[in-house]
Amino acid sequence: MGMRVAVVGAGIGGLVLAAGLQRDGHRVRVHERRADAGTSGAGLTLFGNAFAALDAVGLGDDVRAVSGTGLAGLRAGQRRPSGRWLAVLPPEATASSRSVHRADLHRVLLARLQDGSLRTGSPVTVSGDGSPVLRTPDGEEEHDLVVAADGLRSTSRRVLGLDTGTRPAGYTAWRGVTRGPLDVGGQAGETWGRGQRFGIVPLPDGRVYWFATATTPGSPESPASPASPGSADEHDAVRERFATWHDPVPACVDATAREDVLRHDVHDLARPLASFVKGRTVLLGDAAHAMTPDLGQGAGQAVEDAATLVVLLRSNPGTGDGLAAALARYDHERRRRTAVLARRSRLVGAVGQLSHPLAVAVRDGVLRATPAAALARAAEQVQRWTPPAPARR
Ligand SMILES: Cc1cc2nc3c(=O)[nH]c(=O)nc-3n(C[C@H](O)[C@H](O)[C@H](O)COP(=O)(O)OP(=O)(O)OC[C@H]3O[C@@H](n4cnc5c(N)ncnc54)[C@H](O)[C@@H]3O)c2cc1C
């Protein structure tokens, strides 16, 4: 007999967890506060570690079916705004990368949920003492386990007393997807300027997912609403900033509908949490370890969290000491890995956003001098992940 599990939030982390647990026979209910569980968003890059995790819960092929080869097979790495290459990633660093439109990813994950297991328009609150009781719009619900996957601004994290706060990364990010196919000339990846970056990632159908960043010193905080809906003003702003950058940077923006450009001030958690677990309530994904997008690993880590928990619960630990031991192992394994990646991601972002001409010259010089083997090693370290062995009873 499976466990009764409540999942707070139908983001990537919550959906992968729910589908994985249901596949193993657990009875799962997902609460999503938004009225619609789909997403618009833009694109996403997932690396080999995310696919190892998706495979561990039986979802890898579904996601492969809607994703493309991303940067694999392309000349990828870092360029200057003039188009001159600073660093070319060796093929092994991008071989496992795949790109997907967020809406497609959500669609395939939602399709795997058992009918009737998702409640939308359902903002819920966890119990501060970690007991597996949820306050829902329809009253209290008791489960064997509650998993809070409620994102960067997680109220669960605060209610559980585990919050360390969020902090701005010091830059804003725009994202968009071209309306139709766009030829990137076999080249992709990021272009680093002074306090500005632009990234190009082809999607499976030939459209291009792009992102752009700009340093925002002293920008007003907007904690309640970090993402601005698409607006023509944002389209103009990004078009103007990157107008003189190499091809096809301006073309990517021109080929995107004016109302489809999203802007988002980037934040991560102020400090790693002391725990991802309290009693029988678990934090997962951005709620546990929101990191900057500079390694392209936020969703990948949410998926790893989900797969780790699914695998650890496969040993059917019951609801007593066995469950406590499984959750302690989840906490130990996931906190260690995500703290390292969050730190590294923030560092990459800080280096990428450098704007002083001298600092940029040094950065670019170091990038040019870095051997391809070192770039491959760094990528391999980030992307190396295997599911835990299930606990013995
Ligand atoms: C610019 C940018 C680019 C990125 N690019 C990449 C990339 O290329 N690769 C990558 O791996 N990651 C990337 N990320 C990170 C990735 O988007 C996130 O890490 C990932 O989406 C987190 O998923 P999640 O399920 O933890 O949280 P979310 O997706 O935030 O989902 C949380 C869900 O919980 C719901 N919710 C919140 N509170 C409640 C409540 N009280 N009750 C019920 N529901 C609730 C919300 O409505 C939401 O649906 C990027 C992020 C940014 C900002």
PDBQT file of the ligand as one rigid body, heavy atoms in Angstrom, charges set to zero:
ROOT
HETATM    1  C1  LIG A 401      15.844  33.497 -16.443  1.00  0.00    +0.000 C 
HETATM    2  C2  LIG A 401      15.832  32.066 -15.963  1.00  0.00    +0.000 A 
HETATM    3  C3  LIG A 401      16.331  31.053 -16.780  1.00  0.00    +0.000 A 
HETATM    4  C4  LIG A 401      16.385  29.730 -16.317  1.00  0.00    +0.000 A 
HETATM    5  N1  LIG A 401      16.897  28.755 -17.130  1.00  0.00    +0.000 NA
HETATM    6  C5  LIG A 401      17.008  27.503 -16.664  1.00  0.00    +0.000 A 
HETATM    7  C6  LIG A 401      17.573  26.466 -17.491  1.00  0.00    +0.000 A 
HETATM    8  O1  LIG A 401      17.942  26.690 -18.651  1.00  0.00    +0.000 OA
HETATM    9  N2  LIG A 401      17.683  25.210 -16.973  1.00  0.00    +0.000 N 
HETATM   10  C7  LIG A 401      17.263  24.916 -15.696  1.00  0.00    +0.000 A 
HETATM   11  O2  LIG A 401      17.406  23.760 -15.265  1.00  0.00    +0.000 OA
HETATM   12  N3  LIG A 401      16.701  25.862 -14.897  1.00  0.00    +0.000 NA
HETATM   13  C8  LIG A 401      16.565  27.139 -15.354  1.00  0.00    +0.000 A 
HETATM   14  N4  LIG A 401      15.982  28.096 -14.568  1.00  0.00    +0.000 N 
HETATM   15  C9  LIG A 401      15.500  27.729 -13.223  1.00  0.00    +0.000 C 
HETATM   16  C10 LIG A 401      14.150  27.025 -13.260  1.00  0.00    +0.000 C 
HETATM   17  O3  LIG A 401      13.209  27.800 -13.988  1.00  0.00    +0.000 OA
HETATM   18  C11 LIG A 401      13.637  26.815 -11.830  1.00  0.00    +0.000 C 
HETATM   19  O4  LIG A 401      14.667  26.325 -11.021  1.00  0.00    +0.000 OA
HETATM   20  C12 LIG A 401      12.481  25.812 -11.823  1.00  0.00    +0.000 C 
HETATM   21  O5  LIG A 401      11.436  26.248 -12.650  1.00  0.00    +0.000 OA
HETATM   22  C13 LIG A 401      11.984  25.620 -10.394  1.00  0.00    +0.000 C 
HETATM   23  O6  LIG A 401      10.906  24.724 -10.410  1.00  0.00    +0.000 OA
HETATM   24  P1  LIG A 401      10.073  24.477  -9.075  1.00  0.00    +0.000 P 
HETATM   25  O7  LIG A 401       9.095  23.407  -9.418  1.00  0.00    +0.000 OA
HETATM   26  O8  LIG A 401      10.969  24.264  -7.910  1.00  0.00    +0.000 OA
HETATM   27  O9  LIG A 401       9.334  25.863  -8.762  1.00  0.00    +0.000 OA
HETATM   28  P2  LIG A 401       8.302  26.717  -9.624  1.00  0.00    +0.000 P 
HETATM   29  O10 LIG A 401       8.433  26.439 -11.056  1.00  0.00    +0.000 OA
HETATM   30  O11 LIG A 401       8.441  28.119  -9.156  1.00  0.00    +0.000 OA
HETATM   31  O12 LIG A 401       6.874  26.147  -9.178  1.00  0.00    +0.000 OA
HETATM   32  C14 LIG A 401       6.289  26.459  -7.947  1.00  0.00    +0.000 C 
HETATM   33  C15 LIG A 401       4.781  26.286  -8.097  1.00  0.00    +0.000 C 
HETATM   34  O13 LIG A 401       4.178  26.363  -6.796  1.00  0.00    +0.000 OA
HETATM   35  C16 LIG A 401       2.979  27.104  -6.895  1.00  0.00    +0.000 C 
HETATM   36  N5  LIG A 401       2.674  27.610  -5.545  1.00  0.00    +0.000 N 
HETATM   37  C17 LIG A 401       3.358  28.544  -4.846  1.00  0.00    +0.000 A 
HETATM   38  N6  LIG A 401       2.809  28.705  -3.624  1.00  0.00    +0.000 NA
HETATM   39  C18 LIG A 401       1.759  27.836  -3.542  1.00  0.00    +0.000 A 
HETATM   40  C19 LIG A 401       0.829  27.531  -2.518  1.00  0.00    +0.000 A 
HETATM   41  N7  LIG A 401       0.840  28.125  -1.330  1.00  0.00    +0.000 N 
HETATM   42  N8  LIG A 401      -0.118  26.598  -2.767  1.00  0.00    +0.000 NA
HETATM   43  C20 LIG A 401      -0.166  25.953  -3.977  1.00  0.00    +0.000 A 
HETATM   44  N9  LIG A 401       0.709  26.212  -4.980  1.00  0.00    +0.000 NA
HETATM   45  C21 LIG A 401       1.675  27.130  -4.756  1.00  0.00    +0.000 A 
HETATM   46  C22 LIG A 401       3.310  28.188  -7.918  1.00  0.00    +0.000 C 
HETATM   47  O14 LIG A 401       2.151  28.766  -8.466  1.00  0.00    +0.000 OA
HETATM   48  C23 LIG A 401       4.126  27.391  -8.929  1.00  0.00    +0.000 C 
HETATM   49  O15 LIG A 401       3.315  26.812  -9.920  1.00  0.00    +0.000 OA
HETATM   50  C24 LIG A 401      15.910  29.418 -15.017  1.00  0.00    +0.000 A 
HETATM   51  C25 LIG A 401      15.365  30.424 -14.201  1.00  0.00    +0.000 A 
HETATM   52  C26 LIG A 401      15.327  31.734 -14.666  1.00  0.00    +0.000 A 
HETATM   53  C27 LIG A 401      14.774  32.798 -13.770  1.00  0.00    +0.000 C 
ENDROOT
TORSDOF 0
